[in-house]
Amino acid sequence: MKRTAHIISHTHWDREWYLPYETHHMMLIETMDTLLDKFENDPEFKFYHLDGQTVLLEDYLEVRPEKRDLLTKVIQEGKLKIGPWYVLQDEFLTSSEANVRNLQYGHKDAFQYNVDACKIGYFPDSFGNMGQAPQILKQAGIETAAFGRGVKPTGFNNEVSADDKFESPYSEMYWESPDGSKVLGILFANWYCNGMEVPTDEKEAKEYWEKRIDDAAKFASCEELLFMNGCDHQPIQTDLSQAIRVAKELYNDIDFVHSNFEDYVKLLKDKMPSDLQVIKGELKSQQTDGWYTLVNTASARVYLKQWNQLCQTLFEKVAEPIATMASNYGYEYPHHLFEYGWKSLMKNHPHDSICGCSVDEVHREMVARFDKAKDVAKYIIKESLEYISSKINTSEFSKLGERVYPFMILNTSGYSRCGVVEVNIDIAKKYFREGTPNAIAKEMRKVEVPNFKVVDIDGNEIDAKIVDNGIKFDYDLPKDRFRQPYYSRVIKVELETKNIKSFGWDTYALVESNEQSSKVKKSLVNNNILENKNLKVEIKENGSIDVLDKNTNKVFTDLCVYENSGDIGNEYIYMKPINEVPLTTKALKATIEIIEDLDYKAVVEITHKWGIPVSANELLNEEIEEVLEFKHRKSQRSEETVEIEIKTILTLEREGKGLKVKSIFNNVAKDHRMRMLFATDIESDVHYAESIFEVAKRKNEVDKAWENPSNCQHQQTFVNVNNEDYGLTIANKGLNEYEILNDGRNTIAVTILRSVRELGDWGVFETPEAQCLGMHEAELEIIPHGKNLYESYKEANSLQIPLVTKQLSIDSNELSHENGLLDWDGYGIMWSTLKKQEMNGNIIFRAYNLLNNEAKLEFKKCGFKGDKCISNILEEKTQNTIDNKVDLRKSEILTILIEN
């Protein structure tokens, strides 16, 4: 049967990588200019695949706005294929909702050109693929995915056994999500450059095609052969039409066509065999030698991951919910600001960006982008909060006296929660228009500060720490007047809130107290022991801790041990020097100091002073200069040592279900990795890590083909080891790499720092800033649990989300002092988002089922008026009105649309 060679022109465009963004940007302008010229002047050059990411259109038009009409023309003619993504993201280092926004904005960008996004789930160079991708893609109407990593092709002459779950005899296979959603998967078995630079010389072309056709046919399941005509930043092959004509003359039995993915896939589906291999879940190169999974990009430049965690949380877990809540009372939901903010953030999500595996200039610019995105989110939060707070009824507080200063605490998460929170209260304020700044400052310093207490709406005293913070300069920015600077006298209040309903708020007040509190102090700390109703924590002499879970009587020992090892790898790959034994703090003596002992929380500081090698030895420089592959390096750590001081701050709250841990240190060493160890002593062959819309179940042991002594993994906000009766969840904020150690204790090791000196990959690219010298902080939470492990997962998610505070005035307004807009329940179900749909302004609530069986979600209260319907991941209505109870199939991602 005659074969067809589908030649798809493309480029894989890393916006920034081994060159800074603007250098690659200028190269993109030249590439696009050449492409448009080619379309205009060569009718045989029919198609071009623009790497699956619409951001390149914005990048081009930013410099070439006069080309918009021509660009629109070739898109609408179907020549230039765009989307479905906004950027080619790293799937594991961006959140579930960030992956969804990426797909949504990619589709929206395509719609603005009056075309559909290219319906190919395009993952050409992802460092592993998320297990829920097939479900996400199918909900977006995408039936095919194309990817470059994760599955090992064997060739059709080799058998694949039942144990070989991540191998396929063909480059075509089915890829299935945990819920059963299935898409056609196309593996770039010969990479995404197997048809680049096609010769026009007959002799060269014959030699070229003989090898390329054999290589493609080795893995192809039928006569439709795929050849990707391009590579990283590949210039347009301007003589491709001539090259195709030459190939046609050489081979009568092969039809060479300038093709596109839609045409290729349509013919492929008609001819491929029905018994393709089914690959399930995450594609992480599990059945390879383990050297090139590139998972250690999860710990390269950890500060980028922490920035990303902050910004993603501000948008999806604070700004979107609070703007949605405010819109319920008349606030105009700022879709335009969200798009600008999300796109600013997502420009940091391409794999060579967020993975931290680029040159230093790239990552400096990323920090500026993160700052921009953060400021957009904070602006939306501020505006939404101002709107809601202006409508809260606080008149009841007027009964408590003259010096009464109410404030609200708002919970933007999908779970009811309590917690310790700070709020600054202005007890006096004077604008510059009322005098001279220096006189006003002096006046504010003289303001009498009486004894204060904090009370709830009923006048009940709330445990709080109240501190006079002196005077503060600030300003108002009215909507109808010039800026209004002022000085105020500020009281800082810290309190433990009562339970605040999901998507709700509660109000308190700072009031003058004429009497000393009669409350008996209840301490949570005694020497080296912290204790509340849930946990008992004992700090050992070496600074490690033991935690008793009072609900299960299980004691976890040797937690919060630090480990330090050399790293002679690069930004992509961790490599411990040969025969090195990692250092730990087990043999050190720590100093222990009680920092705070309050009714509602205790804080203890543990200090280690630790001598570690200053860097790798000089041999590493030579090995890098010679581009010696990391596996073959012989360099060791220096014999010279430097002292690093680590402060570990433990916080136990009175109602806390977990122990909060903050590590602060000044990194003065190079070429090393720092981890925090948590021994679980739980017998289990598997563990669980939060991933994209799932908690992935992963084996502790590696595959028989695995050679890499390291088996690090990706995580989102937590990792867990459990048995039938109890378990341990370790939550984190922006620490995306962990490993389950093969030490007989199933120890969880979380990476908090990795310092390296080169980019790696295909050349010599020094990255001194990847050593990450200077001050660092890492935040975690130790959460033991009993049989209901899902409560620990919710606690881990809640760690990410700050409670929002705002001082109020005393007014008789329409909204109750306390409220919760959406109360829901469902065992094994996790909340993901509350936002507004852009198209029709409907409310969007998304959740997902962690169970391996059906779950039931119930809305117990809904303050948003309108019928509830089911929508897909693009937030398009797919099912008419439902009631307040809805079933989720196993591992389902469910989007509820509430019609306004």
C-alpha positions in Angstrom: 0.0 0.0 0.0 1.3 3.5 -0.9 2.6 5.4 2.1 2.1 9.1 2.8 4.9 11.3 4.2 3.2 14.2 6.1 5.7 17.0 6.3 4.5 19.5 8.9 6.4 22.8 9.0 6.8 24.3 12.5 9.3 25.7 15.0 9.5 24.9 18.6 9.8 28.4 20.0 11.2 28.7 23.6 10.4 32.4 24.3 13.5 32.5 26.4 16.2 30.0 27.2 19.9 30.0 26.3 19.4 33.6 25.2 17.4 36.4 26.9 13.8 36.9 26.0 14.4 40.0 23.7 17.1 38.3 21.7 14.8 35.3 21.0 12.0 37.9 20.4 14.0 39.6 17.7 14.7 36.3 16.1 10.9 35.5 16.2 10.2 38.7 14.3 12.5 37.7 11.5 11.1 34.2 11.5 7.5 35.4 11.2 8.4 38.0 8.5 9.9 35.2 6.5 6.9 33.0 7.1 4.4 35.6 5.9 6.5 36.3 2.9 6.6 32.6 2.1 2.9 32.3 2.4 2.4 35.2 0.0 4.8 34.1 -2.6 4.9 30.3 -2.6 1.5 28.7 -3.2 3.0 25.2 -2.6 4.0 26.2 1.0 0.5 25.5 2.4 0.7 25.2 6.2 2.6 26.2 9.3 2.1 25.0 12.9 2.8 27.8 15.3 4.0 25.6 18.1 0.6 25.4 19.8 1.0 28.7 21.6 -0.9 31.9 20.8 1.5 34.2 22.8 3.8 34.2 19.8 1.1 36.2 17.9 1.2 38.8 20.6 5.0 38.9 20.7 5.1 39.4 16.9 2.4 42.1 16.7 4.0 44.0 19.6 6.8 44.8 17.2 5.0 44.5 13.8 1.4 45.9 14.4 1.2 46.8 10.7 1.3 43.0 9.9 -2.0 42.3 11.7 -4.2 42.2 8.6 -1.8 39.9 6.7 -1.4 37.7 9.8 -5.2 37.5 10.2 -5.5 36.6 6.5 -3.2 33.6 6.7 -4.9 32.4 9.9 -8.4 32.6 8.5 -7.3 30.9 5.3 -6.2 27.9 7.5 -2.5 28.3 6.6 -1.2 29.3 10.0 -2.4 26.9 12.7 -2.7 28.5 16.1 -3.4 27.3 19.7 -4.8 25.6 21.6 -2.5 26.9 24.4 -1.5 30.5 25.3 2.0 29.3 26.2 3.7 25.9 26.1 3.7 25.5 29.9 5.5 23.1 32.2 2.4 21.1 33.3 3.7 19.9 36.7 5.1 23.3 37.9 2.0 25.2 37.1 -1.3 24.7 39.1 -4.4 22.9 38.0 -6.2 26.2 37.3 -3.2 27.8 35.6 -3.2 24.9 33.1 -6.9 25.5 32.5 -6.5 29.3 32.1 -3.7 28.5 29.6 -6.1 26.5 27.5 -8.9 29.0 27.9 -6.9 32.0 26.8 -5.4 30.1 23.9 -8.9 29.3 22.7 -10.0 32.9 23.2 -7.1 34.3 21.3 -7.9 32.0 18.4 -11.6 33.1 18.5 -10.5 36.7 18.2 -9.2 35.7 14.7 -12.6 34.1 14.0 -11.1 30.6 13.8 -11.1 27.6 16.1 -8.0 26.8 18.0 -6.0 23.9 16.5 -7.5 20.9 18.2 -4.2 19.1 19.0 -3.1 18.8 22.6 0.4 19.9 21.8 3.2 19.0 24.3 6.3 18.7 22.1 8.9 19.3 24.8 7.2 19.0 28.2 9.3 17.6 31.0 6.7 14.9 31.6 2.9 15.1 31.1 0.1 15.4 33.6 -2.1 12.3 34.1 -5.4 14.2 33.7 -4.4 15.8 30.4 -6.7 13.4 28.3 -9.7 14.5 30.5 -8.9 18.2 30.2 -8.3 17.9 26.5 -11.5 15.9 25.8 -13.6 18.5 27.8 -12.1 21.1 25.4 -13.1 19.1 22.4 -9.6 17.9 21.7 -9.3 14.2 20.8 -5.6 13.9 20.0 -2.4 14.8 21.9 1.1 15.0 20.5 4.0 14.8 22.9 7.8 14.2 23.0 8.4 12.5 26.3 7.1 10.1 28.9 6.6 6.9 26.8 9.3 4.5 25.6 8.8 3.4 22.0 9.9 -0.1 21.3 9.1 -0.7 17.6 6.4 -3.0 16.4 8.8 -6.0 16.2 9.2 -5.9 20.0 6.6 -7.3 22.4 5.2 -5.2 25.2 4.3 -7.1 28.3 1.5 -6.3 30.7 4.1 -4.9 33.1 5.4 -2.5 30.5 2.7 0.2 31.2 4.7 3.1 29.7 6.0 1.4 26.6 4.4 1.3 23.2 5.4 -0.6 20.0 4.1 2.3 18.0 4.4 6.0 18.0 0.6 6.0 18.1 -1.3 4.9 21.2 -4.2 5.7 23.4 -3.6 7.9 26.4 -6.1 7.5 29.3 -6.8 9.7 32.3 -7.8 8.2 35.7 -11.4 8.9 35.0 -11.4 6.8 31.8 -11.2 9.7 29.3 -9.1 8.6 26.4 -7.4 10.5 23.5 -5.2 9.4 20.7 -1.6 9.9 21.7 1.1 10.6 19.1 4.7 10.3 20.4 7.5 12.1 18.6 9.4 8.8 18.6 12.1 10.4 16.5 11.7 13.7 18.1 10.0 16.8 16.7 12.8 17.5 14.2 12.7 14.3 12.2 11.9 16.2 9.0 14.0 19.3 9.4 16.2 20.8 6.7 15.1 18.5 3.8 17.7 18.6 1.1 17.0 19.7 -2.5 20.0 18.0 -3.9 19.0 14.6 -5.3 21.9 12.6 -3.9 21.6 14.2 -0.5 17.8 13.9 -0.5 18.1 10.1 -1.3 20.4 9.6 1.6 18.3 11.8 3.9 15.0 10.1 3.1 16.3 6.6 3.2 17.2 7.0 6.9 14.2 9.2 7.8 11.6 6.9 6.3 13.1 3.8 7.9 13.2 5.5 11.3 9.6 6.7 11.0 8.3 3.4 9.7 10.0 1.5 12.6 7.4 3.0 15.0 4.5 4.0 12.7 1.3 1.9 13.1 0.2 2.4 9.5 1.2 4.0 6.2 0.7 7.6 7.4 4.2 8.8 8.4 4.9 12.0 10.3 7.9 14.3 9.6 8.3 17.4 11.7 10.0 20.1 9.5 11.5 22.3 12.2 13.2 22.3 15.7 14.1 24.7 18.5 14.0 28.3 17.0 14.3 26.7 13.6 14.3 29.2 10.7 11.7 28.7 7.9 12.9 26.3 5.3 12.3 28.6 2.3 13.1 25.9 -0.3 10.9 23.3 1.2 8.5 23.2 -1.8 11.5 22.4 -4.1 12.7 19.7 -1.6 9.2 18.1 -1.6 9.2 18.1 -5.5 12.6 16.4 -5.4 11.4 13.7 -2.9 8.4 13.0 -5.1 10.6 12.4 -8.1 12.8 10.0 -6.1 9.9 7.9 -4.6 7.0 6.7 -6.7 5.6 4.6 -3.8 5.4 7.5 -1.3 3.2 10.5 -1.5 5.1 13.5 0.0 2.7 16.2 1.1 3.0 19.5 2.9 0.6 18.7 5.6 -0.9 19.8 9.0 -1.9 18.0 12.1 -5.7 18.0 11.3 -5.2 16.3 7.9 -2.6 13.9 9.2 -4.7 12.8 12.2 -7.8 12.3 10.1 -6.0 9.9 7.7 -4.2 8.3 10.6 -7.5 7.4 12.4 -8.9 5.9 9.3 -5.9 3.5 8.9 -4.4 2.8 12.3 -5.0 -0.6 13.9 -7.7 -1.0 16.6 -5.4 -2.7 19.2 -3.2 0.3 20.0 -1.5 0.2 23.4 -3.3 2.1 26.2 -1.1 4.2 28.3 -2.6 5.4 31.6 -2.0 8.4 33.8 1.1 10.5 34.2 3.8 10.2 31.6 7.1 10.7 33.5 9.5 8.4 31.7 8.9 5.8 34.4 10.3 2.9 32.4 13.6 4.5 31.2 17.0 4.6 32.8 15.9 7.7 34.8 18.7 10.0 33.8 16.8 12.4 31.5 13.4 12.8 33.2 14.5 16.4 33.9 12.5 16.3 37.1 15.2 18.2 39.0 14.1 21.4 37.2 11.5 21.3 40.0 14.3 22.5 42.4 16.3 24.7 40.1 16.0 28.3 41.3 13.5 27.4 44.0 12.7 31.1 44.5 10.9 31.1 41.1 8.6 28.3 42.2 7.9 30.2 45.4 7.1 33.4 43.4 4.8 31.3 41.2 3.0 29.8 44.1 2.3 33.2 45.5 1.0 34.7 42.3 -1.1 31.7 41.3 -2.7 31.6 44.7 -3.4 35.4 44.7 -5.2 35.0 41.3 -7.1 31.8 41.6 -7.7 31.4 45.3 -8.1 35.0 46.4 -8.7 37.6 43.6 -11.1 35.5 41.5 -13.2 34.3 44.5 -13.4 37.7 46.1 -14.3 39.5 42.9 -17.0 36.9 42.3 -18.3 37.4 45.8 -18.3 41.2 45.3 -20.1 40.8 41.9 -23.0 39.1 43.8 -23.7 42.6 45.2 -23.2 44.7 42.1 -19.4 44.9 41.6 -18.3 44.7 38.0 -16.1 41.6 37.6 -12.9 42.9 35.9 -12.4 40.3 33.2 -10.0 42.6 31.3 -7.7 42.9 34.4 -7.8 39.2 35.0 -6.8 38.5 31.4 -3.9 41.0 31.6 -2.8 39.6 35.0 -3.0 35.9 34.0 -1.2 36.5 30.8 1.6 38.4 32.5 1.9 35.4 34.9 1.7 32.8 32.2 4.6 34.3 30.3 6.6 32.8 33.2 5.1 29.4 32.7 6.9 28.0 29.6 9.1 25.1 30.6 12.5 26.8 30.1 11.2 29.7 32.2 9.4 28.3 35.3 11.8 25.3 35.3 14.6 27.6 36.1 16.8 26.1 33.3 17.7 29.2 31.4 20.5 31.9 31.5 20.5 34.3 34.4 19.1 37.2 32.3 15.9 35.2 31.7 15.2 34.6 35.3 15.9 38.2 36.3 13.2 39.3 33.9 10.9 36.6 35.3 11.0 38.2 38.8 9.9 41.5 37.3 7.0 39.7 35.6 6.0 38.0 38.8 6.0 41.4 40.5 3.8 42.8 37.8 1.3 39.9 38.1 1.3 40.1 41.9 0.4 43.8 41.7 -2.5 43.2 39.3 -3.9 40.5 41.6 -3.5 42.7 44.7 -5.2 45.6 42.9 -8.2 43.4 42.1 -8.3 42.1 45.7 -8.2 45.6 47.1 -11.0 46.9 44.8 -13.2 43.9 45.5 -12.6 44.1 49.2 -13.4 47.8 49.3 -16.7 47.1 47.6 -17.8 44.3 49.9 -16.6 46.1 53.0 -18.6 49.2 52.2 -21.8 47.1 52.4 -21.2 45.4 55.7 -23.6 46.2 58.6 -21.4 47.0 61.7 -24.0 49.1 63.6 -24.1 46.6 66.4 -20.6 47.5 67.4 -21.7 51.1 68.2 -23.2 49.8 71.4 -19.7 49.0 72.7 -18.6 52.5 73.3 -16.9 55.4 71.6 -13.5 54.0 70.7 -14.6 51.1 68.6 -12.8 50.1 65.5 -14.5 47.2 63.6 -12.8 45.1 61.0 -13.7 42.1 58.8 -11.9 38.8 58.1 -12.8 37.2 54.8 -12.3 33.6 53.7 -11.9 33.2 49.9 -11.4 29.4 50.0 -13.9 26.7 49.4 -13.5 25.3 52.9 -14.7 26.8 56.2 -11.7 27.6 58.3 -10.3 29.3 61.3 -6.7 30.5 61.8 -4.4 33.2 63.2 -4.4 36.4 61.3 -3.0 40.0 61.6 -4.8 43.3 60.8 -3.6 46.9 61.2 -6.1 49.3 62.7 -5.9 53.0 62.4 -7.2 54.5 65.7 -6.4 58.1 64.5 -5.9 59.6 61.1 -5.2 63.1 59.7 -4.7 64.2 56.1 -2.0 66.5 54.9 -4.6 68.9 53.7 -5.4 69.6 57.4 -1.9 70.9 58.3 1.8 70.4 57.6 3.2 66.9 57.4 5.7 67.3 60.3 3.0 68.8 62.6 0.6 66.0 61.8 3.3 63.4 62.4 4.0 64.9 65.8 0.2 65.0 66.6 -0.2 61.3 65.7 2.7 60.4 68.0 0.9 62.1 70.9 -2.4 60.2 70.4 -3.3 58.5 73.6 -3.4 54.7 73.2 -5.6 53.1 75.9 -5.9 49.5 76.8 -7.6 47.6 74.1 -9.2 44.3 73.6 -10.8 42.5 70.6 -14.4 41.4 70.7 -16.9 39.7 68.4 -20.3 41.1 67.4 -21.8 40.0 70.7 -19.1 41.7 72.7 -17.3 38.5 73.7 -13.6 39.0 74.2 -11.3 37.2 71.7 -7.8 36.2 72.5 -5.5 38.5 70.7 -2.0 40.2 70.7 -2.3 44.0 70.5 0.7 46.1 69.7 1.1 49.8 69.3 2.9 50.2 65.9 3.3 54.0 66.1 2.6 56.3 63.2 2.4 55.3 59.6 2.4 57.4 56.4 -0.2 56.3 53.8 -2.5 57.7 51.2 -6.0 57.3 49.7 -6.5 57.2 45.9 -10.1 58.5 45.5 -11.9 57.7 42.2 -12.9 61.4 41.8 -10.1 63.4 43.4 -6.4 63.8 43.6 -4.4 61.5 46.0 -4.9 62.1 49.7 -1.8 61.5 51.9 -2.1 61.2 55.6 -0.5 60.0 58.8 -2.3 57.5 61.1 -1.6 55.9 64.5 -1.6 52.2 64.0 -2.4 49.3 66.3 -1.4 45.8 65.0 -3.8 43.1 66.1 -3.2 39.4 65.8 -6.0 37.0 66.7 -7.3 33.6 66.2 -10.5 33.7 64.3 -13.6 31.7 64.9 -14.7 29.4 62.1 -15.3 31.4 59.0 -17.6 29.9 56.3 -16.4 29.1 52.8 -16.5 32.2 50.6 -17.6 34.2 53.6 -16.6 36.6 56.3 -17.0 37.6 59.9 -16.5 40.8 61.8 -14.7 41.8 65.0 -13.8 45.0 66.7 -10.9 46.6 68.6 -12.5 48.3 71.6 -11.2 50.2 74.6 -10.9 48.1 77.7 -11.3 49.7 81.1 -10.4 46.5 83.0 -7.7 43.9 83.0 -8.6 40.6 81.5 -9.6 38.0 84.0 -8.8 35.2 81.6 -6.3 32.5 82.9 -3.4 32.1 80.5 -3.2 28.7 78.9 0.2 28.0 77.6 0.9 25.8 74.5 4.6 25.5 75.1 6.7 24.1 78.0 10.4 24.1 77.5 11.0 21.9 74.4 7.4 20.7 74.1 4.5 22.3 72.2 1.0 20.9 72.6 -2.5 21.6 71.6 -5.6 19.4 71.5 -4.5 17.6 68.3 -0.7 17.4 68.5 2.2 17.0 71.0 5.5 18.2 69.6 8.8 17.4 71.3 12.0 19.2 70.1 15.1 17.0 70.5 18.6 18.3 71.3 19.7 18.0 67.7 16.8 20.2 66.5 14.8 17.3 65.1 11.2 16.9 66.3 8.8 14.1 67.3 5.1 14.6 66.7 2.4 12.7 68.5 -1.0 12.7 66.7 -3.4 12.6 69.6 -6.2 11.4 67.4 -4.4 8.2 66.4 -1.8 7.9 69.1 0.8 7.6 66.4 4.3 9.1 67.1 6.3 10.3 64.1 10.0 10.7 65.0 13.0 12.3 63.4 11.1 15.1 61.5 12.7 18.3 60.3 16.2 16.9 59.9 18.3 18.8 57.4 20.3 17.0 54.7 23.0 18.5 52.6 24.8 16.9 49.6 26.9 18.1 46.7 25.5 18.8 43.3 27.8 18.6 40.2 24.9 18.5 37.8 23.1 21.4 36.2 19.8 23.3 36.1 18.1 20.2 34.6 19.7 17.3 36.5 20.8 16.8 40.1 24.1 14.7 40.3 25.6 13.8 43.6 29.4 13.3 43.5 30.5 9.7 43.3 30.5 7.9 46.7 29.6 11.0 48.6 27.6 10.4 51.8 25.2 13.3 52.4 25.6 15.3 55.6 22.7 15.7 58.1 22.0 17.7 61.2 21.4 14.5 63.3 24.8 14.8 65.0 24.6 18.6 65.6 23.5 20.3 68.8 20.9 23.0 68.2 19.9 26.0 70.3 16.2 26.2 71.1 14.4 29.4 72.1 10.7 30.2 72.8 9.8 33.2 70.8 6.1 33.5 71.6 3.9 31.8 74.2 0.3 33.0 73.7 -3.1 31.6 74.5 -3.7 30.8 70.8 -0.3 30.0 69.5 3.3 29.1 70.5 6.4 29.9 68.4 9.8 28.2 69.0 13.0 29.0 67.1 15.6 26.3 66.5 19.1 27.3 65.4 21.7 25.1 63.7 25.2 26.3 62.9 26.6 23.9 60.3 29.9 23.6 58.5 29.4 22.4 54.9 31.8 22.3 51.9 32.1 25.7 50.3 31.7 24.4 46.8 32.7 21.6 44.4 36.4 21.3 43.7 38.2 22.8 40.7 37.8 19.8 38.6 34.1 20.7 38.0 35.1 23.8 36.0 37.2 21.7 33.7 34.4 19.1 33.2 31.9 21.9 32.4 34.3 23.5 29.9 34.6 20.2 28.1 30.9 19.7 28.0 31.4 16.4 29.8 28.1 14.7 30.4 27.1 14.9 34.1 27.0 11.1 34.5 30.8 10.9 33.7 32.0 13.7 36.0 34.5 12.8 38.7 34.6 16.1 40.6 34.0 16.1 44.4 33.2 18.6 47.1 35.9 21.0 48.3 37.6 20.2 51.6 37.2 23.9 52.6 34.1 24.4 54.6 31.8 27.4 55.4 29.3 27.9 58.2 25.7 28.1 57.3 23.2 29.2 60.0 19.7 27.8 59.7 16.8 29.0 61.8 13.8 26.7 61.9 10.6 28.4 63.3 7.9 26.1 64.6 4.4 27.5 65.0 1.6 25.5 66.7 -1.8 27.2 66.8 -4.4 26.3 69.4 -6.9 24.9 66.9 -4.1 23.8 64.5 -4.3 20.4 62.8 -0.7 20.6 61.7 2.6 22.1 62.8 3.8 25.0 60.6 7.5 25.0 59.8 9.5 27.9 58.4 13.2 27.5 57.5 15.3 30.7 57.2 19.0 30.6 56.1 21.7 32.5 54.3 23.1 30.3 51.6 26.9 31.0 51.4 27.9 27.7 49.7 27.8 26.6 46.1 27.2 23.4 44.2 25.0 21.7 46.7 21.4 20.7 47.6 19.5 21.2 50.8 16.6 19.1 51.8 14.3 18.7 54.9 13.7 15.1 55.9 10.5 13.7 57.5 10.7 10.0 58.5 7.2 8.4 58.3 8.0 4.8 59.4 4.9 3.7 57.6 5.1 0.5 55.6 3.8 1.1 52.1 4.9 0.4 48.6 3.3 3.6 47.3 2.8 7.2 48.3 0.6 10.1 47.1 1.4 13.5 45.7 -0.9 16.3 44.7 -0.6 16.8 40.9 -2.9 18.5 38.3 -6.6 17.8 39.3 -5.5 14.6 41.1 -3.5 13.2 44.0 -1.3 10.8 42.0 -0.5 7.4 43.4 3.2 6.6 42.8 5.4 3.7 43.5 8.2 4.0 45.9 10.4 1.6 44.0 11.8 2.4 40.6 11.5 0.3 37.4 14.0 -2.4 36.7 15.5 -0.3 33.9 16.1 2.7 36.2 19.8 3.5 36.7 19.7 7.0 38.3 20.4 6.7 42.0 17.9 9.6 42.5 14.2 9.2 42.2 12.9 12.7 42.7 9.3 13.6 41.9 7.0 16.6 41.2 4.4 17.8 43.7 2.0 20.7 43.9 1.1 21.5 47.5 1.7 18.2 49.4 3.0 14.7 49.5 1.5 11.9 51.7 2.4 8.4 52.9 -0.3 6.4 54.7 -1.7 3.0 55.6 -5.2 2.0 56.5 -5.2 3.6 59.9 -3.0 6.7 59.7 -0.6 8.8 57.6 1.6 11.8 57.3 1.0 14.7 54.9 3.8 17.2 54.3 2.5 20.4 52.8 4.6 23.1 51.2 4.5 26.5 49.6 6.3 26.5 46.3 8.6 23.6 47.0 7.9 21.4 44.0 10.4 18.6 44.4 10.4 15.6 46.8 11.7 12.1 47.1 10.6 9.0 49.1 13.9 7.7 50.4 14.7 4.0 50.2 16.0 4.0 53.8 13.6 1.5 55.4 11.6 4.4 56.9 9.8 5.8 53.8 11.3 9.2 54.6 9.9 12.1 52.7 12.7 14.4 51.6 11.6 17.9 50.4 14.1 20.0 48.5 14.4 23.5 49.8 17.4 24.7 47.8 19.6 23.5 44.9 22.7 25.4 43.9 24.3 24.8 40.5 26.7 26.7 38.2 25.6 25.9 34.7 22.5 25.6 32.5 23.5 22.3 31.0 22.1 20.6 27.8 23.9 21.3 24.6 26.7 23.7 25.3 28.6 25.8 27.9 26.2 28.3 29.6 27.4 29.5 33.0 24.7 30.6 35.4 26.3 32.0 38.5 22.9 33.2 39.8 21.6 29.6 39.8 23.9 29.1 42.9 21.1 31.0 44.7 23.4 32.7 47.2 21.8 34.9 49.8 18.8 34.7 52.1 16.1 32.0 51.6 12.9 31.0 53.3 11.0 27.7 53.0 7.5 27.1 54.4 6.0 23.7 55.2 3.4 22.1 57.4 3.5 18.7 59.1 0.0 17.3 59.1 -0.6 13.8 60.7 -4.0 12.3 60.0 -6.2 9.3 60.8 -8.4 7.3 58.4 -9.8 10.5 56.7 -6.7 11.6 54.8 -8.7 14.0 52.7 -9.0 16.4 55.7 -5.2 16.6 55.7 -5.3 17.4 52.0 -7.7 20.3 52.6 -5.5 21.6 55.4 -2.5 21.5 53.0 -4.5 23.5 50.4 -5.6 26.0 53.1 -2.0 26.6 54.0 -1.6 28.3 50.6 -4.5 30.7 51.0 -4.3 33.8 53.2 -7.3 35.1 55.1 -8.1 38.7 53.9 -8.6 41.5 56.4 -10.0 45.1 56.2 -10.8 47.8 58.7 -14.4 48.9 58.6 -16.3 52.0 59.7 -19.5 51.8 61.8 -22.4 51.9 59.4 -25.9 50.5 58.9 -25.5 48.7 55.6 -27.3 45.9 53.9 -25.0 42.9 54.4 -24.9 40.9 57.5 -21.8 41.1 59.8 -21.3 37.4 59.0 -22.0 35.3 55.9 -21.0 32.4 53.7 -22.0 32.5 50.1 -21.5 28.9 49.1 -21.6 25.9 51.4 -21.0 22.5 49.9 -20.0 19.0 51.0 -18.6 15.9 49.4 -16.3 13.2 50.7 -13.1 12.9 48.7 -13.9 16.0 46.6 -11.5 19.0 46.4 -12.4 22.6 45.5 -10.5 24.2 42.7 -12.0 27.6 41.6 -14.8 30.1 42.1 -14.8 32.7 39.3 -17.0 34.3 36.6 -17.4 33.0 33.1 -16.3 35.7 30.6 -18.8 34.9 27.9 -22.0 35.3 29.8 -20.9 36.4 33.2 -22.2 33.3 34.9 -20.6 31.9 38.1 -18.1 29.1 37.7 -17.5 26.6 40.5 -15.0 23.8 39.8 -14.1 20.7 41.9 -12.6 17.3 41.3 -13.0 13.8 42.7 -10.0 12.2 44.3 -11.8 8.9 44.9 -11.4 5.8 42.7 -15.1 5.5 42.7 -18.2 7.7 42.4 -18.6 10.7 44.8 -21.5 13.0 45.5 -21.3 16.7 45.7 -24.0 18.6 47.6 -24.7 22.3 47.7 -26.1 22.9 51.1 -26.4 26.7 50.6 -25.9 28.9 47.6 -26.0 32.7 47.9 -25.6 33.0 44.1 -29.0 33.2 42.4 -29.6 31.2 39.3 -29.9 27.7 37.9 -27.0 25.3 38.2 -25.8 23.5 35.0 -22.8 21.4 34.0 -20.1 22.9 31.8 -16.9 21.7 30.2 -13.4 22.9 31.0 -13.8 25.8 28.6 -16.8 26.8 30.6 -19.3 26.1 27.9 -22.7 24.8 29.0 -23.0 21.1 28.3 -25.9 19.9 30.4 -29.1 21.7 31.5 -30.3 22.4 35.0 -29.3 20.2 37.8 -30.4 20.1 41.4 -28.3 20.7 44.5 -26.8 17.2 44.4 -24.6 15.9 41.6 -22.6 12.7 41.1 -19.0 12.7 40.1 -17.5 9.7 38.4 -14.1 8.5 39.7 -11.4 11.2 39.2 -13.8 13.5 37.4 -13.1 17.2 37.0 -16.5 18.9 37.4 -17.4 22.4 36.4 -20.7 23.8 37.7 -22.1 26.9 35.9 -24.6 29.0 37.9 -26.6 31.1 35.4 -27.1 34.7 36.4 
